[in-house]
Amino acid sequence: MTQIAHILIVDDEVNIRSALVTMLEKKGYHVAGRGTGEEALWHLEEVRTDLVITDLRMPGIGGMEFLRRVKNQWPDTEVVVMTAFGSIDTAVEAMRLGAYDYLTKPINRERFPVVVVKALERRALACENKQLRDRLTTRTRFEQMSGESAAMQRVYSLVEMVADREVTVLLTGESGTGKELVARAIHHKSLRADGPFITVNCGALPENLFESELFGYEKGAFTGALSTKAGRFELADGGTLLLDEVGELSLKSQVDFLRVLETKEFRRLGGTKLITVDTRIIAATNRNLKEAVTQGDFREDLYYRLNVVPLHLPPLRERGDDIPLLVTRFLGECCEQHQRKSKEVSRDAMRLLRLYAWPGNIRQLRNLIERLVVTVPDTTIQPMHLPEEIQVSKDDRRTMMVTLGTPIEQIEQEVISRTLKEVTNHREHAAKLLGISLRTLQYKIKEYGIRD
């Protein structure tokens, strides 16, 4: 739907101002009139305006000064000037300052609407070009992802391949690896880029709220439903819906969602009307869904519907070569955000950052850099500024002394305890490092009474 243009007439002569407002209103425009430059500037602060038509001779702020301020503050707003002194010099000066055209008084009623139409056409064309440039920029970037490692190159390549394909993507990886950023990159590089991108955190939704949040509800569907509300699935129509932490869905919620995933049809809670949507699904999880299927915690049929194209995000500890790049980027962002002078990281400090395992991944790294930007007064971040767990060398943290004759059970208990501590109690990651299944690890934790 084409938006109706907003036009502002600025003239201290009431009769002329009123006549021009009336003339343009009859043509279907939204038109306002103001008598001084000061009043017009206040109006522009409050109302998005496509075209300003202003007299050059006004009390207070003169027409030329008013023109300068408008083009300086709202450069995309077109301006047409009116003057009773229609000299070439005046017209040239106004055009030099950014006016689109000028009109001489008395206003020619035949030329006036033609100039208005052409000015608005120029405004519309400028807006379209800007939108195209923005879309081009968006489509050619990978959101805020950074990295040149082989692992990230594989991620970029897969994003490019699946973006324009209407397939369901399952993003896997530890917390903090940037799954939502990848989902947004897929959306912005797809044919749905102009549509909405909606997220829903499945892990934060109690089972009794899942249906109403995902599918919406009708007025009066339950106590407190004072009006009809569209659900996330409906809001994502024509775009992309990211189901974050999909592995946390209850079995009942999995059944409800599977039915909608297959048919793309649903009813709002308390409603009878069948709603059809065109929504692309991207799911994300830090759980091993295949193992969850084996354990009976996740439906096998839903797993295969979501896992059409699996895309695994590598943890930061497997992207050591990317850490300097990420650190540099975060330093720039955080220094600008907190208005601090530029900082750098010493070689020794960077070496320690690269050695650290980063159980919280990119999110943990960014939070640390932000903290260092705020708390370190020096321009160079040294090893002494880093948290103690990062200052300890990699070998010290991952080596343990074992006395001959120590019972195997005691060694096993210590290894499991230290591994859990190393990965901040992320059990799936710990099981992978230990080379055992998650079920076995959970059994050992219970057997040894390990508190994680």
N, C-alpha and C positions, 0 to 999 in steps of 0.2 A: 504494500500500500504506500503510495506517494504521500509524503508529509506535506501539509499545507504550509506555505512560506509565511514567515513572520516578518513584517515590514514596520519600520519606525519612521514617522514623519516628524521632522524637527523644524519649527518655524514659529517666530514670536507673533506673527499675524494670524489671529484666530480664524478669520474667515477663510484664508488660503489653506491653513492646516486642516480645518474641518472639511473643506471641499475635497481635498486630496484623499483624506481618510475615507470619506464616503465613497468616492469614485473607486478606490481599490477594494473596499469591503464588498461592493457590488460584484466584483470579479472573483470573489471567494477567498481573498487573502485574510490572514489575521493581521490587523493593522492597529497601531497605537500612535497617538500624537502627543508631542511634548513641546513646550514653549521656549525652553532654554537649553543650552548645552549641558548645564549641570543636571537638570532633570533627565535629560536624555542619557547621560552617563549612568545615573542611578538605575534607569530602566534597563540598560544593557547589562548591568551587574546581575539583574534578577531574571531576565528573559533572554533565551537564546534567540538571536535575531539574524536573519539572512541578509536583509538589505536595509540600509539607512539612507533616507532622502533628506538632506539638510540644507537649510538656507546658509549662505555664507556671511550674512550680516545680521548678527544677533547681539542682544545685550549680554553682559557677562563674558563667558567664554566665546570668543569669536569662531566663525565657521572654520577657518583654516586650523586653528588650534584644536578645535573639536575633532576635525578630520585626522589630525596627527595622533591624538589620543586614541581614537577608535582603531586606526590601523596598527597602532603600537600594541594595544591590549587585545584586540580581536581581529587579527590580520586576515582571517578567512571571511569576515563580514564585508560584503560589497557596499560601497558608498557612492551615491549620486548626489552632486551638489547643485543647488539652485542659486542663481544670482540675477539681480536686476541690472548688474553692471557686466554684461556679457562680453567683456573684452577678451581677446586672445590670451593676454598675459595672465589674467585670473584663471582661465580655463587650464592653461598649461601648468600653472603652479599647483592647482588642485590635482591634476592628473599625475604630476610628479610625486605628490604626496600619497598617491595610491587610489584616488577616486577612479571609478570605472568610467563615468561620463558626467556631463553637466547639462543643465537645463536653464534656459533664460526665462525670466519673468517678463510679461505674463506667460504662464505655462501653456504650451500648445497641447490641447486635449487629445489630439491625434498622436503626437509624438510621445507623450508622457507614458501611456501604457506599453508602447513598443520598447522604450528604454528600460522600463521595469522588467519586462519579460526577458530581454537580453541579459540584463544584470543577474537575474535569478538563474538563467541558464548557465552563465559563467560560474556562479556559485555552486550549482549542482555538479558541473563538470569537475571543478576543483575538488569537491568532496569525493566524487567517484575515484578520481586519480589517487587521492590520499588513501582511500580504502584499499585500492589495488596494491599500492606500495606497501601498506601495512600487512596485507595478506601475503604478498610475496616474501616479505621479511619473515613473517611467522612460518610460512611453509618451508622456508629454507634453513631454519634453525632447529636444533634439538632442545627446545625449551631452555632450561638452565643446566643441562647436563654438560659436564666437562670431562675430558679424558682422551688420551691418544693411545692408550694401551691396546694390545690385541684383543683383550676381552671386551673393551668398550667398542672397538671397531666392529666386532661381531654383533653387538647390540644395535649399533647404528644401522648396519646392513639389514638386519631383520626388520627393524622399524620401517625402513624404506620399502621393503618387500611387502609387508602386510598392511601398510597404511591405507592404500586404495583398494584393498580387497575386503569384501564384506564378510570377514571371518571373525569368530570369537577368539580372543587372545587371552591366555592365562599367564600372568606375570608372577614369577616366583622369585624369592630371594629374601634375605634376612631383613629385619626392620632397619630402616634408615638407608637402604641402598638406592632409593629414588624411584620406586615403582610408580608413584603417581606422576612424576615428571615424564616417565616413559609413556604412560597412558595419555597424557596431554600431548606429547609429541606425535603419537599415532593419530590422535584426533585432529590436530592442526595440520597434519600432512595429508589427511584424507579428504574425500569429496564432501565430507560432513563438516568441514572446518567452519562454515558459517552457522552451523547449528549449535545447540547448547552442549556443554560438557558438564555433566552432573555426577557428583560422587555420593556414595552412601557407605558409611563405615558399619559393616555388618557386626563387628565385634562390640560396638557401642549400643546396639539396639536390643533391648529385651525382646523375647519371643512374642509377648503380647502386643508389642508396638510395631513389629516388623511389617505386618500386612498393611497397616494404616500408613506407615511411612513410605513404603514402596509403591503401594497401589492407590493411596489416597482414601478419602472417606466423604460420605454425603452428610449434609446437615442433619443432625439428630441421630446419627448412626450409633452414638454412645453418649454418655454423660460428658458434657464439656465440648461436644462437637457443635459449636454455635454457627458454623458456616461450612460450606463445601470446600474441600481442600484437595488439590491435585497431588498425586504422589510423585516420587522421584522418577519412576518409570515413565509416567506421562509427561513430566517436565523435560525429559530427555528425548522426546519425540523429534525425529529429524536429526538427532545428534548422537552423542555417546554417553553411556551410563557406566561408570566405574564402580564395581562392587569390591570395595577394599576389605581386606580380612575376611574373604568369603569362606575361609575354612572354619570360621567361628559360628556359622549358621547352625541353628538347631535342626534336627531331622525333619520336624514339621515344616519349618520355614523352607528347607530344601525342597520339599514336595511342592509347596505353593509356588516357589520360584521356577522349578523345573517345568511346571505346567504352562506358565506364562512364557518361558523361554522358548518352548516348542511352538506355541500358537501365536505369540505376540498379541494375545487378547486377554483382557481381565475386566473385572468389575470393581469399582470402588467399594470399600467397606460400607455396607448398608444400602448399596445401590443395585439396580436391576439392569441398567444399560451396559451393554458390552462395548468396551473401548478397545480400539485397535491402534497400535503404535508402531512406528518404524524407528527402532532404537538399536544401535549397535552396542553389544556387551563386551566389556573388558573386565576381567576378574583379576584380583591380586591377592596373594597370600604369602605369609612367611612359614606356613606349615607344609609338611610333606603330605599332600592330599592322597597320593597313592597309598601311603602307609595308613592314613586315616580311613581309606576305603577298606583296607585289610582288617583294621580294628573295628569296623562297623560304625565309625563316627561320621562317615561321609558317604553319600549315595554314589554308587558306581556309575549309574546312568547320568547323573548330573556332572560327575567328574569328566566323563568323556564328552559331554556337550560343551563344557567350558574349555577343555584342553585340546581344542582344534589346532591352535598354534601355540605351543609353549615357548615362553621367552624368559630365560633365567638371567637375573641380574647378579653379576659377581660381587662378592663382598669386597670391602676396601682393602683388606689384607692381601687380596690376590691382585691388587692394582697398585702396587708400590710405586711404579713409575709415574702414576697419575697424581700422587700426593703433592709434589712441588707445584704442579699446575693448579690443583684445587686450593692449596694454601695461598698461593699468590692471588687467585681470584677472590677468595674469602677475605683476605687482608684488604684488598681494594674496596670491596663492598662494605665491610664493617667500618673501616676508617672514614669512608664517606658518610655512612649512616650515623656514626657517633661524632662526626666532625673532629676527628683526630688527624694528626700529621701522619704522613705515609710511614709504614713500618716495614721491616724486612726480617727474615728469619736467618740466623747464622747457619753455617754449614753443619756444625755439630748438632744444633737443635733440629735441623731438617733431617739429619741422619736418624735421630731418635724418633722423630715423627714417622719416618718410613719403616722403622723396625717394629713399631707398636702394632698390636693386632687389631685395634679399632673394633671392638665388639658392637659398638653403636653405629659403626659405619660412617657414611658421609655426614649424617646429622650430628653425630658426636664430634667429628672434626670441625664442622662449622661452629658449633657451640663453643668449642675450646678456643678457636681463633677469635671469636667475638669477645670472649672473656679476656684473652690476652690483650686485645686492642684496648679494652676499657681499663684494665688494671696495671699494665706494664707502662711505666713512664718513659722508658728508653725507646729509641727509634729502632733498635735491633733486639729481637727476641733471642735470648740465650737459653742453653739447657736448664739453667737454674730457675728460669721462669716457668718451666713446664711442670705439670703435676708429677708427684713422686712416682706413680705407676708407669709413667712414660720415661722418666729419667733412668729407671732400672733397665739395664741392657737386656736385649732379647735372650741372650744365652742364660743370664741369671734367672730370668723369669721362667724359662722353659726347661731348666735342668734341676734334678734333685739327686742328692746323695743317698745311696742305699747301702746299709751295712750288711756284710755277709751274714747269712743266717736269719735275716728278717723274714717273718712269715709272709707268704705270697698274698694272703688276704689283706694284711696290713699295707703292703705296697700298693695293691690294687685300690684299696680305699683311699690312700693318699693321692694316687694318680688321678682318680676320678674327682676327688675334692678340688685339687689344684686346677684341673682342666675346667671344671665348672666355674671356678673363680676367674680363670683366665678369660672366659667368654661371657662373663657376667650372668651366669646361670642360664644361658640359652641351651636348653637340653638337646635340641636337634643338632645344633652345631657341635656340641660336646660329643655326642654319639658319633658324628662323622669323623671328628679328630681321633677318637679312640678306636675307630674301625669296628663299632658294634651297632646293633639296631637300637632304635629309641626304646623299644619294649625292654630290651636287655638292660639298657642303662637305667630305666625306671625301676627295674627289679633290683639292680645293684644298689641304687640309692636307698631303697626301702630296706634292703638286707643289712646294709652297713649303718643305717640311721643317719645318713648324710643330710645335713640341713642346707638347702640351697636357697 
